[in-house]
Amino acid sequence: MKNSKLINTNQKQNVSTKLVMLSSVLLLGACSSSYVAETDQSRSYDFSSVDTYSVIGDAQLKNPMFSDIDRERFDAAIDISMQQHNVKEVSAEKADVLVSYFVVTKDKVKVSASYSGGYASSCYRCGYGYGGGVSHINTRNYVEGTLVVDIIDNETNKSVYRSTLVKPLKSFDSTQEREQAINKVVSDMMQKLPVG
């Protein structure tokens, strides 16, 4: 009887620990607005010669997990970013550079552990006592997204600038929030582009 009560108490503690951790993760995810993109660029390419661009998006890969609605949002965010660099949009045939992007998603598991330590005490008549500690292992499944933006020289068809961002995907409450998040991501990824 004591063992079943102990198991029920431990199960309740595990559930409450998972709920607290889950709400913390959601809260941190909602408050996090900083994105750190990894960028690389060709040292031999003359970026000062770039005056025009055309967005080709993920036309080659056409990831089915990436909706046409989000493609439009990414295209619009790239337009905003490139125009802030004083580069004009033209047709793909006439553009100095082409802007390509693709998204890769991967299922991930985050494992965390916590430990509630035991205690030891002594007194003159009772001797030593020890209460065993309890370990809690918590797991959380999530989807990690990798977005890659490439700037490709239209003449040589070689990539001259690449920006990569890896981040857990989160859901949004509204289309406006989603649009703002995409604008922020693209802006951060294109920030170091040495044109304009």
C-alpha positions as CSV (number, residue, x, y, z in Angstrom):
1,M,0.0,0.0,0.0
2,K,2.8,2.4,0.9
3,N,4.6,1.6,-2.4
4,S,1.5,2.4,-4.5
5,K,1.1,5.8,-2.7
6,L,4.8,6.5,-3.3
7,I,4.4,5.7,-7.0
8,N,1.3,7.9,-7.3
9,T,3.1,10.8,-5.6
10,N,6.1,10.4,-7.9
11,Q,3.9,10.3,-11.0
12,K,2.1,13.5,-9.9
13,Q,5.5,15.2,-9.3
14,N,6.7,14.1,-12.7
15,V,3.6,15.5,-14.4
16,S,3.8,18.8,-12.5
17,T,7.5,19.1,-13.3
18,K,6.8,18.5,-17.0
19,L,4.0,21.1,-17.0
20,V,6.2,23.7,-15.3
21,M,9.1,23.0,-17.8
22,L,6.7,23.0,-20.8
23,S,5.2,26.4,-19.8
24,S,8.7,27.8,-19.2
25,V,9.8,26.6,-22.7
26,L,6.7,28.1,-24.3
27,L,7.3,31.4,-22.5
28,L,11.0,31.5,-23.4
29,G,10.1,30.7,-27.0
30,A,7.5,33.4,-27.2
31,C,9.9,36.1,-25.6
32,S,12.9,35.1,-27.7
33,S,13.3,37.5,-30.6
34,S,17.1,37.4,-31.3
35,Y,18.3,35.3,-34.2
36,V,21.9,34.5,-34.8
37,A,22.5,33.7,-38.4
38,E,25.7,32.2,-39.6
39,T,27.0,33.9,-42.8
40,D,29.7,33.2,-45.4
41,Q,30.7,35.1,-48.5
42,S,33.1,34.9,-51.4
43,R,36.2,37.0,-50.8
44,S,36.9,37.4,-54.6
45,Y,33.4,38.5,-55.6
46,D,32.9,42.3,-56.3
47,F,29.7,43.0,-54.4
48,S,29.8,46.7,-55.3
49,S,28.8,45.7,-58.9
50,V,25.4,44.3,-57.7
51,D,22.6,46.7,-58.7
52,T,19.8,44.2,-59.4
53,Y,18.3,41.0,-58.1
54,S,15.6,38.5,-58.7
55,V,14.1,36.0,-56.2
56,I,14.0,32.4,-57.4
57,G,13.1,31.1,-53.9
58,D,13.1,27.3,-53.5
59,A,12.0,26.6,-57.1
60,Q,14.6,23.8,-57.4
61,L,13.7,21.8,-54.2
62,K,10.1,22.8,-53.7
63,N,9.9,21.4,-50.1
64,P,6.3,20.2,-49.6
65,M,6.5,21.2,-45.9
66,F,6.9,24.8,-47.0
67,S,3.6,26.4,-48.0
68,D,3.0,28.7,-50.9
69,I,1.7,31.3,-48.4
70,D,5.0,31.2,-46.5
71,R,6.9,31.4,-49.9
72,E,5.1,34.6,-50.7
73,R,6.0,35.9,-47.2
74,F,9.7,35.0,-47.7
75,D,9.7,36.6,-51.1
76,A,8.2,39.8,-49.8
77,A,10.7,39.9,-46.8
78,I,13.6,39.4,-49.2
79,D,12.3,42.2,-51.4
80,I,12.2,44.5,-48.3
81,S,15.7,43.5,-47.3
82,M,17.2,43.9,-50.7
83,Q,15.6,47.3,-51.3
84,Q,17.0,48.4,-48.0
85,H,20.4,47.6,-49.5
86,N,19.5,49.8,-52.5
87,V,19.3,46.8,-54.9
88,K,16.4,46.8,-57.5
89,E,14.2,43.9,-58.4
90,V,14.3,42.9,-62.1
91,S,13.5,39.7,-64.1
92,A,15.7,36.7,-63.5
93,E,17.3,37.1,-67.0
94,K,18.4,40.6,-66.3
95,A,19.4,40.3,-62.6
96,D,23.0,40.6,-61.4
97,V,22.2,38.1,-58.6
98,L,19.6,35.6,-57.9
99,V,18.2,35.0,-54.4
100,S,17.5,31.4,-53.5
101,Y,16.4,29.9,-50.2
102,F,15.4,26.5,-48.9
103,V,14.1,25.1,-45.6
104,V,15.0,21.7,-44.0
105,T,13.2,20.4,-41.0
106,K,14.3,17.7,-38.6
107,D,12.5,16.1,-35.6
108,K,14.5,16.5,-32.4
109,V,14.2,15.4,-28.8
110,K,15.5,17.5,-25.9
111,V,16.3,15.6,-22.8
112,S,16.8,17.3,-19.4
113,A,17.4,15.9,-16.0
114,S,16.8,17.2,-12.5
115,Y,17.8,15.7,-9.1
116,S,16.2,16.1,-5.7
117,G,19.1,15.2,-3.4
118,G,18.8,13.2,-0.2
119,Y,19.6,14.3,3.3
120,A,21.8,13.0,6.1
121,S,21.5,13.8,9.7
122,S,22.8,12.6,13.1
123,C,21.8,13.1,16.7
124,Y,23.0,11.6,20.0
125,R,20.4,8.9,20.3
126,C,19.1,8.3,16.8
127,G,22.4,7.8,14.9
128,Y,22.6,8.5,11.1
129,G,19.6,8.8,8.8
130,Y,19.6,9.1,5.0
131,G,16.7,9.9,2.6
132,G,17.4,8.8,-0.9
133,G,17.4,11.4,-3.7
134,V,15.1,11.2,-6.8
135,S,16.1,11.8,-10.4
136,H,13.7,13.2,-12.9
137,I,14.3,12.7,-16.6
138,N,12.1,14.9,-18.9
139,T,11.9,14.7,-22.7
140,R,10.4,17.2,-25.2
141,N,9.8,16.5,-28.9
142,Y,10.2,19.5,-31.2
143,V,10.9,20.3,-34.8
144,E,14.1,22.2,-35.7
145,G,14.1,24.2,-38.9
146,T,17.1,25.2,-40.9
147,L,16.7,28.1,-43.3
148,V,19.4,28.8,-45.9
149,V,19.5,31.9,-48.1
150,D,21.9,32.0,-51.0
151,I,22.9,34.9,-53.2
152,I,24.0,33.5,-56.6
153,D,25.9,35.3,-59.3
154,N,23.7,35.2,-62.3
155,E,26.6,35.0,-64.8
156,T,28.6,32.2,-63.2
157,N,25.7,30.5,-61.4
158,K,27.8,30.3,-58.2
159,S,26.8,31.2,-54.7
160,V,28.6,34.3,-53.5
161,Y,26.8,34.8,-50.1
162,R,25.2,32.3,-47.8
163,S,23.3,32.8,-44.6
164,T,22.1,30.0,-42.4
165,L,19.8,30.0,-39.4
166,V,18.9,27.0,-37.3
167,K,16.1,27.4,-34.8
168,P,13.3,25.4,-33.2
169,L,10.0,26.0,-35.0
170,K,7.2,27.5,-33.1
171,S,3.5,28.1,-33.8
172,F,2.1,31.5,-34.1
173,D,-1.3,32.9,-32.9
174,S,-2.0,35.0,-35.9
175,T,-0.8,35.5,-39.5
176,Q,0.5,38.9,-38.5
177,E,2.8,37.3,-35.9
178,R,4.0,34.8,-38.5
179,E,4.7,37.6,-41.0
180,Q,6.6,39.7,-38.5
181,A,8.7,36.6,-37.5
182,I,9.6,35.9,-41.1
183,N,10.5,39.6,-41.8
184,K,12.7,39.5,-38.7
185,V,14.4,36.2,-39.7
186,V,15.1,37.4,-43.2
187,S,16.3,40.9,-42.1
188,D,18.8,39.2,-39.6
189,M,20.0,36.8,-42.3
190,M,20.6,39.6,-44.9
191,Q,22.0,42.1,-42.5
192,K,25.7,41.4,-43.4
193,L,25.2,41.3,-47.1
194,P,27.9,43.7,-48.4
195,V,25.9,45.5,-51.2
196,G,24.2,48.9,-51.5
